[in-house]
Amino acid sequence: MEDIKMKLEIRTGAIKNAGCVSELSRKWLLRMLENEIAEVDGAISNERLWMFGADDEFTAGLHYRNIVDLSKYKVCLQALRDMPLEVLEGLLK
């Protein structure tokens, strides 16, 4: 997940250096966010399976914690995806 965050920072930095977010850049960013949201959904599903198949409460708790963290990350990604273009430009300046 750190790798994805670093890619997002690098890519949004490139957009920031361009001076503005064009409609094409926004579509590209939205596609990237949608792909990441889908990846997170898959990771959450996998963590649920591991949690329910855990042999002990400690291990189940670790997977539950991962589900909570991934869910928070997903909410952040969705918030970024749903931002109006003007707000996104303001964040990237």
N, C-alpha and C positions, 0 to 999 in steps of 0.2 A: 504494500500500500504506500510506503514511503516513496517508492519509485514513481508511482502515479502522481503523488503530490509534487515531486520534483519536476516531472514533465509538465504539469499544469503551471507551476511557477515559471519555468523556462518559457513555455509557450505564451503565457499571458504577459511575461516580460517583453517578449518580442512584439506583441501587440502594443504594449505600452510605449515602447521605443518608436513605433510607427506614428505615434501621436494621436491616433483615434481608432475607434473600433468601427470598421466598415461593416456593411451588411453581410458581405462575403465572409469576413472574419467572424462575425457573430454566428453565422450558420455553421461554420467550421467548429467554433467553440461549443455550440449547442450539440452538434453531433458527437463531439468528444465527451461532453457531459452525459449525454444519453447512453453512450457506450459504457462509461464508468458506472453509471447507475445500474445498468443491466449486470455488470460484473459484480457489483456489491450485492445485488439481489441474489445472484448465484452463490456468493460467499456466505450470505446469511442462511440460505437453504442448507448448504453443506454443514455449517456450524450447528444448525438445529439437529441434523441427523447425528452428528458426532455427540451432541449434548444428550440426546435420547438414548444413544448407544453406550454412553459412558458407564464404566464399572463402579464408579464411586462418586459421591457428592462433590468432592474437591474437583475432579476432572470435569464433571458436568458444570460446575460453577465457572471454570475457566472458559468453557465454550459459551456459557450464558453471557459472560463479560464481553467476549468477542462479538456476540450478537448485539449487545447494547452499544458498543463502540462503533460497529459497522452501521447500525441504524442511525446514530448521530451523524456519522460521515455522510450517509445517504441524504439526510435532511439538509445538510449544508450544500451538497451537490444540487439538490432540487431547488434550493433557494437561489443559488447562482444561476441555474437554468431559467428560472422564472423572472429574473430581474429585467426591468425595462432597459432598453439599449442606453438610454441617457444615464441611468444609475450605474450601469456597468462601465461606461466610459469614465464617470467620475471616480470610480474605484481604481481604475487602471492608470489614472493620471498621476 
